[in-house]
Amino acid sequence: MMWSFGGWFGALWMVLFWGAILWGIVWIARSAGSRPEQVTTSRDRALDILEARFARGEIDALELEERRSDLLTGR
């Protein structure tokens, strides 16, 4: 009878142990895979600011196009 109880108790601990190991592997894999989909570059940020200034009326369409072309060509 002692062996029966010890066997079940040991089996329960083994299942819990391997379940925890498996859960840890899955958790690490999922957290490593959850990276931002798109990284905003400084050029993208500059274009956003430029378009916002145009939307507020701080610059006109000609200046917007000149500065946009400067940003895109890398001048």
Predicted model as a PDB file, atoms N, CA, C, CB and O in Angstrom, pLDDT in the B-factor column:
MODEL        1                                                                  
ATOM      1  N   MET A   1       0.814  -1.187   0.000  1.00 44.00           N  
ATOM      2  CA  MET A   1       0.000   0.000   0.000  1.00 44.00           C  
ATOM      3  C   MET A   1       0.863   1.258   0.000  1.00 44.00           C  
ATOM      4  CB  MET A   1      -0.929  -0.006   1.194  1.00 44.00           C  
ATOM      5  O   MET A   1       0.502   2.247  -0.638  1.00 44.00           O  
ATOM      6  N   MET A   2       1.982   1.239   0.695  1.00 50.00           N  
ATOM      7  CA  MET A   2       2.862   2.404   0.709  1.00 50.00           C  
ATOM      8  C   MET A   2       3.416   2.698  -0.678  1.00 50.00           C  
ATOM      9  CB  MET A   2       4.005   2.190   1.693  1.00 50.00           C  
ATOM     10  O   MET A   2       3.537   3.851  -1.090  1.00 50.00           O  
ATOM     11  N   TRP A   3       3.744   1.637  -1.374  1.00 53.00           N  
ATOM     12  CA  TRP A   3       4.295   1.857  -2.712  1.00 53.00           C  
ATOM     13  C   TRP A   3       3.252   2.464  -3.638  1.00 53.00           C  
ATOM     14  CB  TRP A   3       4.818   0.541  -3.299  1.00 53.00           C  
ATOM     15  O   TRP A   3       3.588   3.272  -4.504  1.00 53.00           O  
ATOM     16  N   SER A   4       2.025   2.094  -3.471  1.00 59.00           N  
ATOM     17  CA  SER A   4       0.956   2.619  -4.305  1.00 59.00           C  
ATOM     18  C   SER A   4       0.803   4.117  -4.087  1.00 59.00           C  
ATOM     19  CB  SER A   4      -0.364   1.896  -4.010  1.00 59.00           C  
ATOM     20  O   SER A   4       0.719   4.883  -5.048  1.00 59.00           O  
ATOM     21  N   PHE A   5       0.767   4.539  -2.818  1.00 59.00           N  
ATOM     22  CA  PHE A   5       0.640   5.965  -2.525  1.00 59.00           C  
ATOM     23  C   PHE A   5       1.859   6.731  -3.019  1.00 59.00           C  
ATOM     24  CB  PHE A   5       0.451   6.188  -1.021  1.00 59.00           C  
ATOM     25  O   PHE A   5       1.718   7.798  -3.617  1.00 59.00           O  
ATOM     26  N   GLY A   6       3.032   6.209  -2.779  1.00 64.00           N  
ATOM     27  CA  GLY A   6       4.250   6.876  -3.208  1.00 64.00           C  
ATOM     28  C   GLY A   6       4.337   6.954  -4.717  1.00 64.00           C  
ATOM     29  O   GLY A   6       4.825   7.945  -5.258  1.00 64.00           O  
ATOM     30  N   GLY A   7       3.877   5.942  -5.394  1.00 70.00           N  
ATOM     31  CA  GLY A   7       3.895   5.940  -6.848  1.00 70.00           C  
ATOM     32  C   GLY A   7       2.985   7.021  -7.426  1.00 70.00           C  
ATOM     33  O   GLY A   7       3.372   7.741  -8.346  1.00 70.00           O  
ATOM     34  N   TRP A   8       1.784   7.127  -6.885  1.00 75.00           N  
ATOM     35  CA  TRP A   8       0.852   8.162  -7.360  1.00 75.00           C  
ATOM     36  C   TRP A   8       1.346   9.559  -7.016  1.00 75.00           C  
ATOM     37  CB  TRP A   8      -0.540   7.944  -6.760  1.00 75.00           C  
ATOM     38  O   TRP A   8       1.258  10.488  -7.818  1.00 75.00           O  
ATOM     39  N   PHE A   9       1.864   9.679  -5.807  1.00 78.00           N  
ATOM     40  CA  PHE A   9       2.367  10.985  -5.373  1.00 78.00           C  
ATOM     41  C   PHE A   9       3.578  11.406  -6.214  1.00 78.00           C  
ATOM     42  CB  PHE A   9       2.744  10.946  -3.874  1.00 78.00           C  
ATOM     43  O   PHE A   9       3.702  12.567  -6.604  1.00 78.00           O  
ATOM     44  N   GLY A  10       4.455  10.459  -6.482  1.00 80.00           N  
ATOM     45  CA  GLY A  10       5.624  10.733  -7.323  1.00 80.00           C  
ATOM     46  C   GLY A  10       5.229  11.063  -8.756  1.00 80.00           C  
ATOM     47  O   GLY A  10       5.813  11.945  -9.385  1.00 80.00           O  
ATOM     48  N   ALA A  11       4.230  10.344  -9.263  1.00 82.00           N  
ATOM     49  CA  ALA A  11       3.757  10.610 -10.620  1.00 82.00           C  
ATOM     50  C   ALA A  11       3.139  12.008 -10.710  1.00 82.00           C  
ATOM     51  CB  ALA A  11       2.730   9.541 -11.053  1.00 82.00           C  
ATOM     52  O   ALA A  11       3.337  12.720 -11.694  1.00 82.00           O  
ATOM     53  N   LEU A  12       2.390  12.391  -9.675  1.00 85.00           N  
ATOM     54  CA  LEU A  12       1.797  13.731  -9.654  1.00 85.00           C  
ATOM     55  C   LEU A  12       2.881  14.803  -9.686  1.00 85.00           C  
ATOM     56  CB  LEU A  12       0.913  13.911  -8.407  1.00 85.00           C  
ATOM     57  O   LEU A  12       2.774  15.773 -10.436  1.00 85.00           O  
ATOM     58  N   TRP A  13       3.912  14.633  -8.884  1.00 84.00           N  
ATOM     59  CA  TRP A  13       5.002  15.600  -8.871  1.00 84.00           C  
ATOM     60  C   TRP A  13       5.741  15.624 -10.205  1.00 84.00           C  
ATOM     61  CB  TRP A  13       5.974  15.283  -7.740  1.00 84.00           C  
ATOM     62  O   TRP A  13       6.169  16.686 -10.656  1.00 84.00           O  
ATOM     63  N   MET A  14       5.893  14.475 -10.833  1.00 89.00           N  
ATOM     64  CA  MET A  14       6.567  14.432 -12.123  1.00 89.00           C  
ATOM     65  C   MET A  14       5.747  15.174 -13.188  1.00 89.00           C  
ATOM     66  CB  MET A  14       6.809  12.972 -12.551  1.00 89.00           C  
ATOM     67  O   MET A  14       6.306  15.914 -13.997  1.00 89.00           O  
ATOM     68  N   VAL A  15       4.439  14.976 -13.186  1.00 90.00           N  
ATOM     69  CA  VAL A  15       3.575  15.685 -14.137  1.00 90.00           C  
ATOM     70  C   VAL A  15       3.636  17.188 -13.883  1.00 90.00           C  
ATOM     71  CB  VAL A  15       2.114  15.182 -14.033  1.00 90.00           C  
ATOM     72  O   VAL A  15       3.724  17.974 -14.825  1.00 90.00           O  
ATOM     73  N   LEU A  16       3.590  17.584 -12.625  1.00 93.00           N  
ATOM     74  CA  LEU A  16       3.682  19.011 -12.294  1.00 93.00           C  
ATOM     75  C   LEU A  16       5.035  19.600 -12.708  1.00 93.00           C  
ATOM     76  CB  LEU A  16       3.460  19.220 -10.790  1.00 93.00           C  
ATOM     77  O   LEU A  16       5.111  20.711 -13.231  1.00 93.00           O  
ATOM     78  N   PHE A  17       6.097  18.830 -12.461  1.00 94.00           N  
ATOM     79  CA  PHE A  17       7.441  19.293 -12.822  1.00 94.00           C  
ATOM     80  C   PHE A  17       7.563  19.512 -14.323  1.00 94.00           C  
ATOM     81  CB  PHE A  17       8.497  18.288 -12.355  1.00 94.00           C  
ATOM     82  O   PHE A  17       7.993  20.578 -14.765  1.00 94.00           O  
ATOM     83  N   TRP A  18       7.177  18.483 -15.124  1.00 94.00           N  
ATOM     84  CA  TRP A  18       7.305  18.613 -16.573  1.00 94.00           C  
ATOM     85  C   TRP A  18       6.313  19.628 -17.137  1.00 94.00           C  
ATOM     86  CB  TRP A  18       7.098  17.258 -17.241  1.00 94.00           C  
ATOM     87  O   TRP A  18       6.599  20.283 -18.140  1.00 94.00           O  
ATOM     88  N   GLY A  19       5.162  19.760 -16.505  1.00 95.00           N  
ATOM     89  CA  GLY A  19       4.211  20.796 -16.922  1.00 95.00           C  
ATOM     90  C   GLY A  19       4.780  22.186 -16.712  1.00 95.00           C  
ATOM     91  O   GLY A  19       4.608  23.068 -17.553  1.00 95.00           O  
ATOM     92  N   ALA A  20       5.468  22.383 -15.575  1.00 95.00           N  
ATOM     93  CA  ALA A  20       6.095  23.680 -15.307  1.00 95.00           C  
ATOM     94  C   ALA A  20       7.227  23.957 -16.304  1.00 95.00           C  
ATOM     95  CB  ALA A  20       6.636  23.725 -13.863  1.00 95.00           C  
ATOM     96  O   ALA A  20       7.386  25.084 -16.771  1.00 95.00           O  
ATOM     97  N   ILE A  21       8.005  22.931 -16.622  1.00 96.00           N  
ATOM     98  CA  ILE A  21       9.077  23.089 -17.614  1.00 96.00           C  
ATOM     99  C   ILE A  21       8.491  23.471 -18.965  1.00 96.00           C  
ATOM    100  CB  ILE A  21       9.906  21.789 -17.741  1.00 96.00           C  
ATOM    101  O   ILE A  21       8.968  24.405 -19.609  1.00 96.00           O  
ATOM    102  N   LEU A  22       7.464  22.757 -19.393  1.00 95.00           N  
ATOM    103  CA  LEU A  22       6.815  23.045 -20.674  1.00 95.00           C  
ATOM    104  C   LEU A  22       6.211  24.439 -20.687  1.00 95.00           C  
ATOM    105  CB  LEU A  22       5.734  22.008 -20.969  1.00 95.00           C  
ATOM    106  O   LEU A  22       6.355  25.173 -21.665  1.00 95.00           O  
ATOM    107  N   TRP A  23       5.533  24.808 -19.602  1.00 96.00           N  
ATOM    108  CA  TRP A  23       4.947  26.148 -19.500  1.00 96.00           C  
ATOM    109  C   TRP A  23       6.042  27.217 -19.601  1.00 96.00           C  
ATOM    110  CB  TRP A  23       4.167  26.300 -18.167  1.00 96.00           C  
ATOM    111  O   TRP A  23       5.848  28.234 -20.267  1.00 96.00           O  
ATOM    112  N   GLY A  24       7.176  26.999 -18.954  1.00 94.00           N  
ATOM    113  CA  GLY A  24       8.284  27.953 -19.008  1.00 94.00           C  
ATOM    114  C   GLY A  24       8.841  28.107 -20.415  1.00 94.00           C  
ATOM    115  O   GLY A  24       9.156  29.218 -20.842  1.00 94.00           O  
ATOM    116  N   ILE A  25       8.962  27.006 -21.132  1.00 94.00           N  
ATOM    117  CA  ILE A  25       9.468  27.069 -22.503  1.00 94.00           C  
ATOM    118  C   ILE A  25       8.499  27.839 -23.393  1.00 94.00           C  
ATOM    119  CB  ILE A  25       9.696  25.652 -23.064  1.00 94.00           C  
ATOM    120  O   ILE A  25       8.915  28.678 -24.191  1.00 94.00           O  
ATOM    121  N   VAL A  26       7.199  27.549 -23.252  1.00 92.00           N  
ATOM    122  CA  VAL A  26       6.186  28.248 -24.048  1.00 92.00           C  
ATOM    123  C   VAL A  26       6.174  29.736 -23.708  1.00 92.00           C  
ATOM    124  CB  VAL A  26       4.789  27.634 -23.809  1.00 92.00           C  
ATOM    125  O   VAL A  26       6.079  30.577 -24.603  1.00 92.00           O  
ATOM    126  N   TRP A  27       6.270  30.063 -22.424  1.00 90.00           N  
ATOM    127  CA  TRP A  27       6.263  31.468 -21.990  1.00 90.00           C  
ATOM    128  C   TRP A  27       7.466  32.225 -22.560  1.00 90.00           C  
ATOM    129  CB  TRP A  27       6.267  31.555 -20.447  1.00 90.00           C  
ATOM    130  O   TRP A  27       7.323  33.354 -23.028  1.00 90.00           O  
ATOM    131  N   ILE A  28       8.635  31.613 -22.521  1.00 89.00           N  
ATOM    132  CA  ILE A  28       9.841  32.248 -23.063  1.00 89.00           C  
ATOM    133  C   ILE A  28       9.708  32.437 -24.568  1.00 89.00           C  
ATOM    134  CB  ILE A  28      11.096  31.406 -22.739  1.00 89.00           C  
ATOM    135  O   ILE A  28      10.057  33.493 -25.097  1.00 89.00           O  
ATOM    136  N   ALA A  29       9.208  31.426 -25.253  1.00 87.00           N  
ATOM    137  CA  ALA A  29       9.058  31.525 -26.712  1.00 87.00           C  
ATOM    138  C   ALA A  29       8.057  32.606 -27.093  1.00 87.00           C  
ATOM    139  CB  ALA A  29       8.617  30.179 -27.297  1.00 87.00           C  
ATOM    140  O   ALA A  29       8.289  33.353 -28.043  1.00 87.00           O  
ATOM    141  N   ARG A  30       6.959  32.701 -26.375  1.00 85.00           N  
ATOM    142  CA  ARG A  30       5.954  33.719 -26.690  1.00 85.00           C  
ATOM    143  C   ARG A  30       6.445  35.120 -26.357  1.00 85.00           C  
ATOM    144  CB  ARG A  30       4.664  33.435 -25.938  1.00 85.00           C  
ATOM    145  O   ARG A  30       6.175  36.057 -27.108  1.00 85.00           O  
ATOM    146  N   SER A  31       7.154  35.283 -25.256  1.00 83.00           N  
ATOM    147  CA  SER A  31       7.635  36.620 -24.900  1.00 83.00           C  
ATOM    148  C   SER A  31       8.762  37.063 -25.831  1.00 83.00           C  
ATOM    149  CB  SER A  31       8.116  36.645 -23.442  1.00 83.00           C  
ATOM    150  O   SER A  31       8.911  38.257 -26.090  1.00 83.00           O  
ATOM    151  N   ALA A  32       9.545  36.133 -26.329  1.00 81.00           N  
ATOM    152  CA  ALA A  32      10.604  36.485 -27.281  1.00 81.00           C  
ATOM    153  C   ALA A  32      10.011  36.854 -28.633  1.00 81.00           C  
ATOM    154  CB  ALA A  32      11.598  35.322 -27.440  1.00 81.00           C  
ATOM    155  O   ALA A  32      10.597  37.644 -29.374  1.00 81.00           O  
ATOM    156  N   GLY A  33       8.864  36.294 -28.957  1.00 72.00           N  
ATOM    157  CA  GLY A  33       8.236  36.569 -30.245  1.00 72.00           C  
ATOM    158  C   GLY A  33       7.369  37.803 -30.255  1.00 72.00           C  
ATOM    159  O   GLY A  33       6.906  38.200 -31.324  1.00 72.00           O  
ATOM    160  N   SER A  34       7.125  38.431 -29.119  1.00 63.00           N  
ATOM    161  CA  SER A  34       6.237  39.587 -29.073  1.00 63.00           C  
ATOM    162  C   SER A  34       7.030  40.884 -29.165  1.00 63.00           C  
ATOM    163  CB  SER A  34       5.400  39.567 -27.792  1.00 63.00           C  
ATOM    164  O   SER A  34       7.054  41.686 -28.231  1.00 63.00           O  
ATOM    165  N   ARG A  35       7.649  41.062 -30.259  1.00 64.00           N  
ATOM    166  CA  ARG A  35       8.399  42.286 -30.522  1.00 64.00           C  
ATOM    167  C   ARG A  35       7.494  43.267 -31.253  1.00 64.00           C  
ATOM    168  CB  ARG A  35       9.684  41.993 -31.351  1.00 64.00           C  
ATOM    169  O   ARG A  35       6.530  42.852 -31.895  1.00 64.00           O  
ATOM    170  N   PRO A  36       7.787  44.554 -31.167  1.00 62.00           N  
ATOM    171  CA  PRO A  36       6.981  45.510 -31.926  1.00 62.00           C  
ATOM    172  C   PRO A  36       7.048  45.194 -33.419  1.00 62.00           C  
ATOM    173  CB  PRO A  36       7.458  46.955 -31.660  1.00 62.00           C  
ATOM    174  O   PRO A  36       8.110  44.865 -33.948  1.00 62.00           O  
ATOM    175  N   GLU A  37       5.911  45.298 -34.084  1.00 63.00           N  
ATOM    176  CA  GLU A  37       5.873  44.946 -35.496  1.00 63.00           C  
ATOM    177  C   GLU A  37       6.620  45.948 -36.362  1.00 63.00           C  
ATOM    178  CB  GLU A  37       4.445  44.838 -35.961  1.00 63.00           C  
ATOM    179  O   GLU A  37       7.246  45.578 -37.355  1.00 63.00           O  
ATOM    180  N   GLN A  38       6.552  47.194 -35.991  1.00 66.00           N  
ATOM    181  CA  GLN A  38       7.181  48.207 -36.817  1.00 66.00           C  
ATOM    182  C   GLN A  38       7.958  49.163 -35.914  1.00 66.00           C  
ATOM    183  CB  GLN A  38       6.124  48.971 -37.666  1.00 66.00           C  
ATOM    184  O   GLN A  38       7.420  49.701 -34.946  1.00 66.00           O  
ATOM    185  N   VAL A  39       9.191  49.357 -36.238  1.00 64.00           N  
ATOM    186  CA  VAL A  39      10.025  50.288 -35.498  1.00 64.00           C  
ATOM    187  C   VAL A  39      10.023  51.606 -36.251  1.00 64.00           C  
ATOM    188  CB  VAL A  39      11.477  49.740 -35.312  1.00 64.00           C  
ATOM    189  O   VAL A  39      10.331  51.655 -37.442  1.00 64.00           O  
ATOM    190  N   THR A  40       9.676  52.663 -35.554  1.00 68.00           N  
ATOM    191  CA  THR A  40       9.625  53.977 -36.182  1.00 68.00           C  
ATOM    192  C   THR A  40      11.029  54.554 -36.247  1.00 68.00           C  
ATOM    193  CB  THR A  40       8.675  54.926 -35.411  1.00 68.00           C  
ATOM    194  O   THR A  40      11.729  54.624 -35.237  1.00 68.00           O  
ATOM    195  N   THR A  41      11.432  54.965 -37.434  1.00 76.00           N  
ATOM    196  CA  THR A  41      12.749  55.566 -37.598  1.00 76.00           C  
ATOM    197  C   THR A  41      12.654  57.070 -37.381  1.00 76.00           C  
ATOM    198  CB  THR A  41      13.327  55.253 -38.996  1.00 76.00           C  
ATOM    199  O   THR A  41      11.558  57.629 -37.332  1.00 76.00           O  
ATOM    200  N   SER A  42      13.777  57.704 -37.253  1.00 82.00           N  
ATOM    201  CA  SER A  42      13.782  59.151 -37.061  1.00 82.00           C  
ATOM    202  C   SER A  42      13.260  59.858 -38.315  1.00 82.00           C  
ATOM    203  CB  SER A  42      15.201  59.645 -36.717  1.00 82.00           C  
ATOM    204  O   SER A  42      12.674  60.937 -38.226  1.00 82.00           O  
ATOM    205  N   ARG A  43      13.475  59.246 -39.474  1.00 82.00           N  
ATOM    206  CA  ARG A  43      12.963  59.842 -40.713  1.00 82.00           C  
ATOM    207  C   ARG A  43      11.432  59.810 -40.726  1.00 82.00           C  
ATOM    208  CB  ARG A  43      13.528  59.096 -41.950  1.00 82.00           C  
ATOM    209  O   ARG A  43      10.789  60.785 -41.113  1.00 82.00           O  
ATOM    210  N   ASP A  44      10.856  58.680 -40.298  1.00 87.00           N  
ATOM    211  CA  ASP A  44       9.395  58.585 -40.219  1.00 87.00           C  
ATOM    212  C   ASP A  44       8.843  59.606 -39.233  1.00 87.00           C  
ATOM    213  CB  ASP A  44       8.966  57.164 -39.808  1.00 87.00           C  
ATOM    214  O   ASP A  44       7.820  60.243 -39.485  1.00 87.00           O  
ATOM    215  N   ARG A  45       9.529  59.750 -38.118  1.00 90.00           N  
ATOM    216  CA  ARG A  45       9.096  60.716 -37.090  1.00 90.00           C  
ATOM    217  C   ARG A  45       9.184  62.132 -37.639  1.00 90.00           C  
ATOM    218  CB  ARG A  45       9.959  60.585 -35.804  1.00 90.00           C  
ATOM    219  O   ARG A  45       8.298  62.948 -37.383  1.00 90.00           O  
ATOM    220  N   ALA A  46      10.232  62.435 -38.383  1.00 90.00           N  
ATOM    221  CA  ALA A  46      10.393  63.765 -38.967  1.00 90.00           C  
ATOM    222  C   ALA A  46       9.296  64.042 -39.990  1.00 90.00           C  
ATOM    223  CB  ALA A  46      11.777  63.901 -39.623  1.00 90.00           C  
ATOM    224  O   ALA A  46       8.774  65.155 -40.053  1.00 90.00           O  
ATOM    225  N   LEU A  47       8.944  63.046 -40.783  1.00 91.00           N  
ATOM    226  CA  LEU A  47       7.861  63.218 -41.748  1.00 91.00           C  
ATOM    227  C   LEU A  47       6.529  63.446 -41.049  1.00 91.00           C  
ATOM    228  CB  LEU A  47       7.767  62.003 -42.663  1.00 91.00           C  
ATOM    229  O   LEU A  47       5.720  64.254 -41.506  1.00 91.00           O  
ATOM    230  N   ASP A  48       6.297  62.747 -39.954  1.00 92.00           N  
ATOM    231  CA  ASP A  48       5.064  62.947 -39.196  1.00 92.00           C  
ATOM    232  C   ASP A  48       4.979  64.370 -38.647  1.00 92.00           C  
ATOM    233  CB  ASP A  48       4.974  61.934 -38.048  1.00 92.00           C  
ATOM    234  O   ASP A  48       3.924  65.002 -38.701  1.00 92.00           O  
ATOM    235  N   ILE A  49       6.086  64.862 -38.126  1.00 93.00           N  
ATOM    236  CA  ILE A  49       6.117  66.236 -37.594  1.00 93.00           C  
ATOM    237  C   ILE A  49       5.892  67.230 -38.720  1.00 93.00           C  
ATOM    238  CB  ILE A  49       7.465  66.528 -36.881  1.00 93.00           C  
ATOM    239  O   ILE A  49       5.152  68.201 -38.560  1.00 93.00           O  
ATOM    240  N   LEU A  50       6.525  66.992 -39.847  1.00 93.00           N  
ATOM    241  CA  LEU A  50       6.385  67.883 -40.999  1.00 93.00           C  
ATOM    242  C   LEU A  50       4.936  67.933 -41.468  1.00 93.00           C  
ATOM    243  CB  LEU A  50       7.298  67.428 -42.148  1.00 93.00           C  
ATOM    244  O   LEU A  50       4.410  69.011 -41.746  1.00 93.00           O  
ATOM    245  N   GLU A  51       4.290  66.779 -41.556  1.00 93.00           N  
ATOM    246  CA  GLU A  51       2.894  66.749 -41.991  1.00 93.00           C  
ATOM    247  C   GLU A  51       1.972  67.381 -40.962  1.00 93.00           C  
ATOM    248  CB  GLU A  51       2.458  65.320 -42.263  1.00 93.00           C  
ATOM    249  O   GLU A  51       0.965  67.986 -41.329  1.00 93.00           O  
ATOM    250  N   ALA A  52       2.294  67.254 -39.690  1.00 95.00           N  
ATOM    251  CA  ALA A  52       1.499  67.905 -38.653  1.00 95.00           C  
ATOM    252  C   ALA A  52       1.629  69.424 -38.742  1.00 95.00           C  
ATOM    253  CB  ALA A  52       1.929  67.417 -37.262  1.00 95.00           C  
ATOM    254  O   ALA A  52       0.650  70.148 -38.558  1.00 95.00           O  
ATOM    255  N   ARG A  53       2.828  69.898 -39.021  1.00 94.00           N  
ATOM    256  CA  ARG A  53       3.013  71.346 -39.179  1.00 94.00           C  
ATOM    257  C   ARG A  53       2.232  71.870 -40.373  1.00 94.00           C  
ATOM    258  CB  ARG A  53       4.502  71.686 -39.339  1.00 94.00           C  
ATOM    259  O   ARG A  53       1.679  72.968 -40.324  1.00 94.00           O  
ATOM    260  N   PHE A  54       2.185  71.086 -41.449  1.00 94.00           N  
ATOM    261  CA  PHE A  54       1.400  71.476 -42.619  1.00 94.00           C  
ATOM    262  C   PHE A  54      -0.089  71.496 -42.281  1.00 94.00           C  
ATOM    263  CB  PHE A  54       1.667  70.516 -43.795  1.00 94.00           C  
ATOM    264  O   PHE A  54      -0.813  72.402 -42.696  1.00 94.00           O  
ATOM    265  N   ALA A  55      -0.543  70.491 -41.524  1.00 95.00           N  
ATOM    266  CA  ALA A  55      -1.951  70.420 -41.142  1.00 95.00           C  
ATOM    267  C   ALA A  55      -2.353  71.597 -40.250  1.00 95.00           C  
ATOM    268  CB  ALA A  55      -2.234  69.101 -40.426  1.00 95.00           C  
ATOM    269  O   ALA A  55      -3.488  72.069 -40.317  1.00 95.00           O  
ATOM    270  N   ARG A  56      -1.423  72.069 -39.415  1.00 94.00           N  
ATOM    271  CA  ARG A  56      -1.717  73.228 -38.553  1.00 94.00           C  
ATOM    272  C   ARG A  56      -1.601  74.544 -39.296  1.00 94.00           C  
ATOM    273  CB  ARG A  56      -0.785  73.244 -37.358  1.00 94.00           C  
ATOM    274  O   ARG A  56      -1.989  75.587 -38.772  1.00 94.00           O  
ATOM    275  N   GLY A  57      -1.074  74.509 -40.505  1.00 93.00           N  
ATOM    276  CA  GLY A  57      -0.931  75.725 -41.291  1.00 93.00           C  
ATOM    277  C   GLY A  57       0.355  76.488 -41.039  1.00 93.00           C  
ATOM    278  O   GLY A  57       0.476  77.643 -41.448  1.00 93.00           O  
ATOM    279  N   GLU A  58       1.308  75.873 -40.379  1.00 93.00           N  
ATOM    280  CA  GLU A  58       2.577  76.539 -40.089  1.00 93.00           C  
ATOM    281  C   GLU A  58       3.457  76.648 -41.334  1.00 93.00           C  
ATOM    282  CB  GLU A  58       3.323  75.788 -38.991  1.00 93.00           C  
ATOM    283  O   GLU A  58       4.249  77.582 -41.457  1.00 93.00           O  
ATOM    284  N   ILE A  59       3.317  75.686 -42.260  1.00 92.00           N  
ATOM    285  CA  ILE A  59       4.080  75.731 -43.504  1.00 92.00           C  
ATOM    286  C   ILE A  59       3.109  75.514 -44.660  1.00 92.00           C  
ATOM    287  CB  ILE A  59       5.225  74.658 -43.513  1.00 92.00           C  
ATOM    288  O   ILE A  59       2.033  74.941 -44.492  1.00 92.00           O  
ATOM    289  N   ASP A  60       3.519  75.989 -45.845  1.00 93.00           N  
ATOM    290  CA  ASP A  60       2.650  75.817 -47.017  1.00 93.00           C  
ATOM    291  C   ASP A  60       3.026  74.542 -47.781  1.00 93.00           C  
ATOM    292  CB  ASP A  60       2.746  77.053 -47.952  1.00 93.00           C  
ATOM    293  O   ASP A  60       3.980  73.848 -47.430  1.00 93.00           O  
ATOM    294  N   ALA A  61       2.257  74.253 -48.831  1.00 93.00           N  
ATOM    295  CA  ALA A  61       2.447  73.013 -49.590  1.00 93.00           C  
ATOM    296  C   ALA A  61       3.813  72.961 -50.267  1.00 93.00           C  
ATOM    297  CB  ALA A  61       1.351  72.866 -50.638  1.00 93.00           C  
ATOM    298  O   ALA A  61       4.421  71.893 -50.346  1.00 93.00           O  
ATOM    299  N   LEU A  62       4.296  74.086 -50.750  1.00 94.00           N  
ATOM    300  CA  LEU A  62       5.594  74.125 -51.415  1.00 94.00           C  
ATOM    301  C   LEU A  62       6.714  73.766 -50.438  1.00 94.00           C  
ATOM    302  CB  LEU A  62       5.842  75.516 -52.024  1.00 94.00           C  
ATOM    303  O   LEU A  62       7.593  72.963 -50.753  1.00 94.00           O  
ATOM    304  N   GLU A  63       6.671  74.372 -49.250  1.00 93.00           N  
ATOM    305  CA  GLU A  63       7.694  74.078 -48.253  1.00 93.00           C  
ATOM    306  C   GLU A  63       7.591  72.624 -47.777  1.00 93.00           C  
ATOM    307  CB  GLU A  63       7.568  75.041 -47.059  1.00 93.00           C  
ATOM    308  O   GLU A  63       8.606  71.979 -47.516  1.00 93.00           O  
ATOM    309  N   LEU A  64       6.364  72.118 -47.668  1.00 92.00           N  
ATOM    310  CA  LEU A  64       6.171  70.718 -47.293  1.00 92.00           C  
ATOM    311  C   LEU A  64       6.848  69.800 -48.298  1.00 92.00           C  
ATOM    312  CB  LEU A  64       4.673  70.385 -47.192  1.00 92.00           C  
ATOM    313  O   LEU A  64       7.574  68.887 -47.905  1.00 92.00           O  
ATOM    314  N   GLU A  65       6.629  70.022 -49.568  1.00 93.00           N  
ATOM    315  CA  GLU A  65       7.217  69.159 -50.596  1.00 93.00           C  
ATOM    316  C   GLU A  65       8.736  69.280 -50.640  1.00 93.00           C  
ATOM    317  CB  GLU A  65       6.634  69.498 -51.962  1.00 93.00           C  
ATOM    318  O   GLU A  65       9.437  68.285 -50.824  1.00 93.00           O  
ATOM    319  N   GLU A  66       9.243  70.500 -50.471  1.00 93.00           N  
ATOM    320  CA  GLU A  66      10.708  70.677 -50.466  1.00 93.00           C  
ATOM    321  C   GLU A  66      11.352  69.919 -49.308  1.00 93.00           C  
ATOM    322  CB  GLU A  66      11.072  72.173 -50.377  1.00 93.00           C  
ATOM    323  O   GLU A  66      12.333  69.197 -49.486  1.00 93.00           O  
ATOM    324  N   ARG A  67      10.783  70.100 -48.126  1.00 92.00           N  
ATOM    325  CA  ARG A  67      11.366  69.435 -46.955  1.00 92.00           C  
ATOM    326  C   ARG A  67      11.171  67.920 -47.002  1.00 92.00           C  
ATOM    327  CB  ARG A  67      10.750  69.993 -45.673  1.00 92.00           C  
ATOM    328  O   ARG A  67      12.043  67.165 -46.572  1.00 92.00           O  
ATOM    329  N   ARG A  68      10.030  67.479 -47.525  1.00 91.00           N  
ATOM    330  CA  ARG A  68       9.797  66.045 -47.660  1.00 91.00           C  
ATOM    331  C   ARG A  68      10.820  65.432 -48.614  1.00 91.00           C  
ATOM    332  CB  ARG A  68       8.364  65.771 -48.159  1.00 91.00           C  
ATOM    333  O   ARG A  68      11.374  64.369 -48.336  1.00 91.00           O  
ATOM    334  N   SER A  69      11.067  66.104 -49.736  1.00 91.00           N  
ATOM    335  CA  SER A  69      12.061  65.559 -50.664  1.00 91.00           C  
ATOM    336  C   SER A  69      13.458  65.577 -50.065  1.00 91.00           C  
ATOM    337  CB  SER A  69      12.051  66.343 -51.969  1.00 91.00           C  
ATOM    338  O   SER A  69      14.258  64.678 -50.324  1.00 91.00           O  
ATOM    339  N   ASP A  70      13.756  66.602 -49.260  1.00 89.00           N  
ATOM    340  CA  ASP A  70      15.053  66.640 -48.568  1.00 89.00           C  
ATOM    341  C   ASP A  70      15.194  65.440 -47.611  1.00 89.00           C  
ATOM    342  CB  ASP A  70      15.207  67.975 -47.782  1.00 89.00           C  
ATOM    343  O   ASP A  70      16.246  64.804 -47.541  1.00 89.00           O  
ATOM    344  N   LEU A  71      14.129  65.157 -46.893  1.00 87.00           N  
ATOM    345  CA  LEU A  71      14.184  64.032 -45.945  1.00 87.00           C  
ATOM    346  C   LEU A  71      14.315  62.688 -46.663  1.00 87.00           C  
ATOM    347  CB  LEU A  71      12.932  64.024 -45.061  1.00 87.00           C  
ATOM    348  O   LEU A  71      15.072  61.814 -46.240  1.00 87.00           O  
ATOM    349  N   LEU A  72      13.570  62.541 -47.748  1.00 86.00           N  
ATOM    350  CA  LEU A  72      13.571  61.264 -48.445  1.00 86.00           C  
ATOM    351  C   LEU A  72      14.843  61.015 -49.235  1.00 86.00           C  
ATOM    352  CB  LEU A  72      12.398  61.189 -49.360  1.00 86.00           C  
ATOM    353  O   LEU A  72      15.242  59.866 -49.418  1.00 86.00           O  
ATOM    354  N   THR A  73      15.492  62.090 -49.712  1.00 86.00           N  
ATOM    355  CA  THR A  73      16.730  61.909 -50.470  1.00 86.00           C  
ATOM    356  C   THR A  73      17.937  61.898 -49.563  1.00 86.00           C  
ATOM    357  CB  THR A  73      16.882  62.999 -51.509  1.00 86.00           C  
ATOM    358  O   THR A  73      19.029  61.527 -49.994  1.00 86.00           O  
ATOM    359  N   GLY A  74      17.766  62.297 -48.309  1.00 75.00           N  
ATOM    360  CA  GLY A  74      18.865  62.247 -47.355  1.00 75.00           C  
ATOM    361  C   GLY A  74      19.779  63.446 -47.379  1.00 75.00           C  
ATOM    362  O   GLY A  74      20.943  63.336 -46.994  1.00 75.00           O  
ATOM    363  N   ARG A  75      19.296  64.576 -47.814  1.00 65.00           N  
ATOM    364  CA  ARG A  75      20.144  65.777 -47.838  1.00 65.00           C  
ATOM    365  C   ARG A  75      20.308  66.356 -46.477  1.00 65.00           C  
ATOM    366  CB  ARG A  75      19.578  66.822 -48.758  1.00 65.00           C  
ATOM    367  O   ARG A  75      20.990  67.368 -46.315  1.00 65.00           O  
TER     368      ARG A  75                                                      
ENDMDL                                                                          
END                                                                             
